[in-house]
Every structure is written in C-alpha cells, then in structure tokens.
Amino acid sequence: MSAVPPGTLHGVGVGPGDPELLTLRALRILDDAPVIAYPATTRGDSMALAIVDRFLREDQVLVPLPLMFSPAQTPDDPAYDRAATVLAAHLDDGRDVAVICQGDPLFHGSFIYLLERLGPRYAVDVTPGVSSVMACAAAVPRPIVHGAEGLAVLPATADEDRMAALLSQADAAVIMKVGRHLAKVGRVLDGAGLARHAVCITRVGHADEAIRPLREALALADGVPYFTVVLARRA
Ligand SMILES: C[S@@+](CC[C@H](N)C(=O)[O-])C[C@H]1O[C@@H](n2cnc3c(N)ncnc32)[C@H](O)[C@@H]1O
C-alpha cells in the first residue's frame, strides 16, 4: 500500500478562449497543482493549454491527453481509459492533478468521462468555467433565454429527427458542435421556426472570432469550424 494519501483530481474550467474569463478559483487551483493535464490533438495542439499556458510554471508536470477531435470517439473509447490510467498513477503517488477543460468541465466536457472513471476512487474537486455558450451570447450580444421561455441545448451531431422533436417545444436553442453539420442545423431550425434570428458564433474570444447571421454562415463556401455555436430564439 502507498504511504502517501492519494492526490485530488481537479476539473478546472478555463473558459472559451479569452484568458480574462478565467476565474480566480481556476488560477488558484492551477497555481497549486503539481500536475496539469490537458486534452490535446494527436499533434499536441490544445486550446485549453493555450488559454492558461502564460500562468503555468516550469516545475509543473504537463500531461497531454489525446482525447479530442476524433469523430469516432465515444464515451467508452479506450483513449479515456488510457488517460485515466496515466492520471491515476500521479494521484496514487499523492500528487494533485488539475485537468484543464475548455469552457465548463461538466458542460459537454471530456472531463465527464474522466470523472466517471476516476471519481469512484479519488477525491474530486470541480471549478466551473465560463461556457462558450455564455461567451457567445455576450459577444453578439443577445439573450440566450428569458422569462418563461424554454431553452433546448443540442449537439449538432444528433439525429435530425431527434433535433426536430426537441426543438419543436423550445422557445430558444443553443446548438453545439456545429462544424460540418451546419446545413442540418439550418434545416431543423427552419422547420422549428427558429432560423430567422439565429446567429452563428465561431471561435469566440480568439483572434479569428466570427459572428454571422445563420443565413450568411449557410452561404459560406467553406462552411464553419467545429468551434461554432448557433444561438436561436423565437422572439
Ligand atoms: C466538446 S464541446 C465543449 C464545450 C465546453 N465545455 C463549454 O463549456 O463551452 C465543444 C463545443 O463547444 C463549442 N465551443 C467551445 N469553445 C468555443 C469557442 N471558443 N467559440 C465557439 N464555440 C465554442 C463549440 O460548439 C464546440 O463544438
């Protein structure tokens, strides 16, 4: 048995892009953690790391987790098992691990799959982050939802019929993970009567941020990137 008590697993939301949207709590946890883990592409790129790297120190261990950007990735993907095994080794040695998460860790975040695997075995602490949804609405600016309105939050990767059914009851909608699904998003929002005032926000808080009416985005020859949210509201 290990002589040291296990470390704590921290899920730390770092916001959608602008480092000014980091919370004081996130900065404190990042400053205290000896190990910083971050979701990365197979090339090593990480949007979450780019947001916080100016606040990290040389003595902190950086652990890339190749979790994102695989369209085939599912909750039972072995990539999550491998990531959990790497983090468990640090936790078993008594080191706290901060997993940095773009936006909020528990809102469509990869951290959810690590929490499922490691939560039953280790102490867990989550720092909420400013979600891309809130930052997108602020960037326009426009309300997400108001008064007695009901909001639907959907991934654009969902089946078209399911999206249409959920949107049929909604007064307002947030569509995540738009990317190559933009045409489908346009169709279902139109069918639900939500397309007219819909706005497409890409890479909010980054140098190449773009805000366009949905109809303009639909006319783009190159479509829109994965890091795009569509906000729609009947009113
Ligand atoms: C896996 S989800 C992660 C959401 C994140 N946890 C959050 O709270 O914003 C990825 C989706 O979030 C949205 N997203 C994340 N960052 C964004 C940004 N900077 N600008 C626009 N959309 C963003 C996009 O819809 C993207 O496809």
The ligand as an SDF file (V2000), in Angstrom:
LIG
                    3D

 27 29  0  0  0  0  0  0  0  0999 V2000
  -16.8770   19.3890  -26.5480 C   0  0  0  0  0  0  0  0  0  0  0  0
  -17.8030   20.8750  -26.5050 S   0  0  0  0  0  0  0  0  0  0  0  0
  -17.0530   21.6880  -25.1510 C   0  0  0  0  0  0  0  0  0  0  0  0
  -17.9230   22.7610  -24.5580 C   0  0  0  0  0  0  0  0  0  0  0  0
  -17.2380   23.4760  -23.3980 C   0  0  0  0  0  0  0  0  0  0  0  0
  -17.0730   22.5750  -22.2870 N   0  0  0  0  0  0  0  0  0  0  0  0
  -18.0060   24.7140  -22.9710 C   0  0  0  0  0  0  0  0  0  0  0  0
  -18.4470   24.7930  -21.8250 O   0  0  0  0  0  0  0  0  0  0  0  0
  -18.0840   25.6380  -23.7840 O   0  0  0  0  0  0  0  0  0  0  0  0
  -17.1420   21.7140  -27.8990 C   0  0  0  0  0  0  0  0  0  0  0  0
  -18.1520   22.6810  -28.4900 C   0  0  0  0  0  0  0  0  0  0  0  0
  -18.2370   23.8430  -27.6820 O   0  0  0  0  0  0  0  0  0  0  0  0
  -18.4190   24.9900  -28.5060 C   0  0  0  0  0  0  0  0  0  0  0  0
  -17.2560   25.8710  -28.3080 N   0  0  0  0  0  0  0  0  0  0  0  0
  -16.2610   25.6710  -27.4630 C   0  0  0  0  0  0  0  0  0  0  0  0
  -15.4060   26.7070  -27.4890 N   0  0  0  0  0  0  0  0  0  0  0  0
  -15.8870   27.5950  -28.3680 C   0  0  0  0  0  0  0  0  0  0  0  0
  -15.4650   28.8710  -28.8120 C   0  0  0  0  0  0  0  0  0  0  0  0
  -14.3480   29.4530  -28.3480 N   0  0  0  0  0  0  0  0  0  0  0  0
  -16.2440   29.5100  -29.7400 N   0  0  0  0  0  0  0  0  0  0  0  0
  -17.3670   28.9430  -30.1940 C   0  0  0  0  0  0  0  0  0  0  0  0
  -17.8080   27.7300  -29.8120 N   0  0  0  0  0  0  0  0  0  0  0  0
  -17.0810   27.0690  -28.9030 C   0  0  0  0  0  0  0  0  0  0  0  0
  -18.4970   24.5040  -29.9480 C   0  0  0  0  0  0  0  0  0  0  0  0
  -19.8640   24.2950  -30.2610 O   0  0  0  0  0  0  0  0  0  0  0  0
  -17.7450   23.1880  -29.8630 C   0  0  0  0  0  0  0  0  0  0  0  0
  -18.1390   22.3270  -30.8950 O   0  0  0  0  0  0  0  0  0  0  0  0
  1  2  1  0
  2  3  1  0
  2 10  1  0
  3  4  1  0
  4  5  1  0
  5  6  1  0
  5  7  1  0
  7  8  2  0
  7  9  1  0
 10 11  1  0
 11 12  1  0
 11 26  1  0
 12 13  1  0
 13 14  1  0
 13 24  1  0
 14 15  1  0
 14 23  1  0
 15 16  2  0
 16 17  1  0
 17 18  1  0
 17 23  2  0
 18 19  1  0
 18 20  2  0
 20 21  1  0
 21 22  2  0
 22 23  1  0
 24 25  1  0
 24 26  1  0
 26 27  1  0
M  CHG  2   2   1   9  -1
M  END
$$$$
